[in-house]
Amino acid sequence: MTTKCCANYQAYFGSGTKLTVLDKNVKISEPVVKVLDVSEKEACQKTNITLVCLAESFYPDHVDVIWTVDGDNRTTDVSTDEAAIQNDETKFYSISSRLNINYKNEWTKGKKFTCTVRFYNGKEYTENSHFITGPKIEGDEERTEKYVLSVNTTMLAYGMFIAKSIAYGTFILYIIKRQGFISK
């Protein structure tokens, strides 16, 4: 029977204790965190935007990814990889997380979307963050309000024109009947 003397694997005990055997040849490193820019194609669709957070070059893989929108934690519409992926050559890990947001209600309001990666180096927790700010597009509501006001004004004008035409037609019919042009 042979045994490995330098294993790099994880063992779980119960529902919360995680044991990681570290490789002595790999330096403990905090993650480099980056929220990727939104693609022009996705932004032009004007429906939903998916923000992607990438944490790279960390060791060991003791991380949690947290999204905040304008400082408030966001847990809905978040999808984070189940486990970090280790690069076979460098032995460092990477993980990604995605936040799905509404284009009109969130992205175009100039909100700050922050991805924070909480890392445990074996002694203490550290946090590394990166953020992206959506564009503040003003005027959409104002243009919509002006359009609705214009449509309502036009409908009112047509309604008044129809009512006036009915009243005028009724008046003419009354005069013609009174003059005797129309018999009973």
C-alpha atoms as one frame of an Amber mdcrd trajectory, in Angstrom:
protein
   0.000   0.000   0.000   1.359   3.426  -0.967   0.411   6.772   0.509   0.888
  10.286  -0.734   3.116  12.320   1.514   2.177  15.737   0.121  -1.524  15.664
  -0.669  -3.389  18.841  -1.565  -7.036  18.061  -0.914  -9.929  19.121   1.247
 -11.800  17.162   3.867 -15.152  18.178   5.343 -16.321  17.286   8.832 -20.010
  17.767   9.474 -21.751  20.719   7.880 -19.249  23.485   8.547 -15.703  22.371
   9.348 -13.368  22.370   6.389  -9.826  21.045   6.558  -7.427  22.047   3.836
  -3.933  20.634   3.577  -1.759  23.378   2.134   1.030  22.897  -0.334   4.166
  24.269   1.344   5.512  25.326  -2.065   2.613  27.715  -2.754   2.602  31.141
  -1.160  -0.606  32.285   0.577  -2.009  35.049  -1.657  -5.057  37.289  -1.463
  -7.411  37.429  -4.466  -7.256  40.061  -7.148 -10.879  41.160  -7.667 -12.327
  42.726 -10.806 -15.897  43.500 -11.930 -15.819  43.211 -15.707 -17.207  45.968
 -17.917 -20.628  45.399 -19.450 -20.447  44.530 -23.123 -21.830  47.098 -25.551
 -24.075  44.432 -27.094 -25.668  43.603 -23.732 -26.162  47.269 -22.816 -27.895
  47.911 -26.156 -30.507  45.221 -25.460 -31.898  47.387 -22.628 -33.518  44.519
 -20.704 -31.265  42.837 -18.143 -27.567  43.253 -17.481 -25.327  40.541 -16.064
 -22.373  41.849 -14.085 -19.457  39.438 -13.726 -17.010  39.477 -10.822 -13.761
  37.585 -11.214 -11.438  36.800  -8.282  -8.074  35.388  -9.334  -4.624  34.360
  -8.124  -5.495  33.414  -4.554  -4.369  30.574  -2.341  -5.892  28.780  -0.475
  -9.481  28.692  -1.696 -11.182  29.994   1.458 -13.363  32.726  -0.068 -16.889
  34.108   0.033 -18.231  36.438  -2.664 -20.601  39.225  -1.622 -22.450  41.631
  -3.930 -23.723  45.023  -2.798 -25.790  47.594  -4.675 -25.295  51.107  -3.332
 -23.995  49.542  -0.116 -26.929  47.163   0.411 -26.214  43.410   0.332 -27.740
  41.627  -2.657 -28.462  37.915  -2.446 -31.193  37.581  -5.078 -30.227  37.159
  -8.722 -26.683  36.191  -7.679 -24.951  33.113  -9.051 -21.509  32.194  -7.733
 -19.420  29.203  -8.785 -19.856  26.327  -6.347 -16.120  25.994  -5.870 -12.979
  27.824  -6.862 -10.992  26.343  -9.737  -7.313  25.638  -9.262  -4.779  26.266
 -12.024  -2.658  23.118 -12.349   0.506  25.083 -13.182   0.407  27.997 -10.720
  -1.671  26.225  -8.035  -3.602  29.482  -7.524  -7.391  29.560  -7.518 -10.017
  31.621  -9.323 -13.764  31.984  -8.866 -16.479  33.965 -10.612 -19.844  35.346
  -9.579 -22.644  36.902 -11.586 -25.242  39.497 -10.601 -28.294  39.884 -12.823
 -29.835  43.377 -12.704 -32.632  45.208 -14.478 -31.439  47.669 -17.104 -34.083
  50.358 -16.569 -34.643  50.107 -12.805 -31.021  49.686 -11.692 -28.317  49.958
 -14.359 -29.340  53.373 -15.737 -29.802  54.941 -12.280 -26.072  55.485 -11.659
 -25.926  52.860  -8.898 -22.675  51.430  -7.541 -22.332  47.636  -7.905 -19.584
  46.233  -5.669 -18.154  42.740  -5.564 -16.321  41.933  -2.330 -14.327  38.756
  -1.861 -13.787  37.738   1.751 -10.593  35.694   2.057  -9.301  33.627   4.965
  -5.522  33.299   4.944  -5.377  30.852   7.837  -5.091  33.541  10.515  -7.544
  36.318   9.654 -10.174  37.432   7.167  -9.420  40.133   4.627 -11.707  41.743
   2.079 -10.848  42.773  -1.449 -13.395  44.701  -3.506 -13.945  46.186  -6.901
 -16.946  48.096  -8.186 -18.561  49.370 -11.330 -21.031  52.228 -11.560 -23.909
  52.137 -14.010 -24.519  55.191 -16.190 -27.004  57.744 -14.905 -29.331  58.252
 -17.836 -31.651  61.127 -17.123 -34.584  62.191 -19.190 -36.194  58.842 -19.930
 -38.930  59.484 -17.369 -39.290  63.092 -18.509 -39.652  62.043 -22.163 -42.213
  59.394 -21.186 -44.212  61.935 -19.177 -44.145  64.413 -22.083 -45.286  61.694
 -24.495 -48.151  60.616 -22.213 -49.188  64.265 -21.754 -49.085  64.778 -25.526
 -51.197  61.664 -26.168 -53.718  62.680 -23.481 -53.962  66.209 -24.907 -54.504
  64.846 -28.427 -57.202  62.445 -27.200 -58.943  65.285 -25.353 -58.820  67.464
 -28.491 -60.304  64.657 -30.629 -62.979  64.018 -27.991 -63.909  67.721 -27.961
 -63.955  67.777 -31.780 -66.311  64.768 -31.888 -68.587  66.241 -29.174 -68.653
  69.588 -31.012 -69.452  67.834 -34.310 -72.352  65.909 -32.706 -73.715  69.100
 -31.147 -73.401  71.002 -34.451 -75.041  68.129 -36.380 -77.914  67.992 -33.860
 -78.409  71.758 -34.149 -78.492  71.625 -37.972 -80.937  68.704 -37.851 -83.191
  70.721 -35.507 -83.162  73.763 -37.848 -83.887  71.641 -40.929 -86.755  69.909
 -39.156 -88.128  73.227 -37.898 -88.055  74.753 -41.386 -90.094  71.886 -42.656
 -87.516  70.364 -44.961 -87.943  67.066 -43.189 -91.416  65.690 -42.733 -92.470
  63.378 -40.002
